[in-house]
Amino acid sequence: MALPPSLGKILIALGLLLVLIGIAVTFGKKFPLFHLPGDFAISSGSTSFYFPIVSCIILSIVLTAIIQIIGMVTRK
């Protein structure tokens, strides 16, 4: 069974993405992501609700840029 030639590039991109996720998890507590102004935190009695809307928007922009760059690199 022959593998497509772009499979190697896809695997490298996924590997780099996993490395970035690992770095984010390891050093995540040192960065203020998910504790930005605009993130909603509501607590009442024994119930609490937290929705990091601003952090999600920033994360979405960064991931979109990374995916676009990977797409430009892998496209010929």
C-alpha positions in Angstrom: 0.0 0.0 0.0 1.5 3.3 -1.1 1.3 6.2 1.3 0.6 9.7 0.0 3.7 12.0 -0.1 2.0 14.7 1.9 1.5 12.3 4.9 5.0 13.0 6.3 4.3 16.8 6.3 1.0 16.2 8.0 2.6 14.0 10.7 5.3 16.6 11.3 2.7 19.4 11.7 0.7 17.3 14.1 3.9 16.5 16.1 4.7 20.2 16.3 1.2 20.9 17.5 1.5 18.2 20.2 4.8 19.8 21.3 3.1 23.2 21.6 0.2 21.7 23.5 2.7 20.0 25.9 4.5 23.2 26.5 1.3 25.1 27.1 0.2 22.4 29.7 3.6 22.4 31.4 3.9 26.2 31.7 0.2 27.0 31.7 0.0 28.2 35.3 2.7 30.8 34.8 0.8 32.5 32.0 -2.4 34.5 32.7 -4.4 32.8 29.9 -7.9 31.9 31.2 -7.7 34.6 33.8 -8.1 37.6 31.5 -10.4 40.6 32.0 -13.6 39.7 30.2 -13.6 36.1 31.3 -16.8 35.5 33.3 -16.7 34.0 36.8 -19.9 33.8 38.7 -20.3 32.1 42.1 -23.3 31.8 44.3 -23.2 29.7 47.4 -21.9 26.2 46.5 -22.3 26.7 42.7 -19.8 28.4 40.5 -19.7 29.1 36.7 -16.6 30.1 34.8 -16.6 30.9 31.1 -13.3 32.3 29.6 -14.8 34.0 26.6 -11.8 36.4 26.0 -9.3 33.6 26.4 -11.3 31.5 23.9 -11.3 34.3 21.3 -7.5 34.8 21.7 -6.9 31.1 21.5 -9.0 30.9 18.4 -7.1 33.6 16.7 -3.7 32.0 17.5 -4.8 28.6 16.4 -6.3 30.0 13.2 -3.0 31.7 12.4 -1.0 28.5 13.1 -3.3 26.4 10.9 -3.0 29.0 8.1 0.8 28.9 8.3 0.9 25.1 8.3 -1.5 25.2 5.3 0.8 27.5 3.4 3.9 25.5 4.2 2.4 22.1 3.2 0.7 23.5 0.0 2.8 23.5 -3.2 
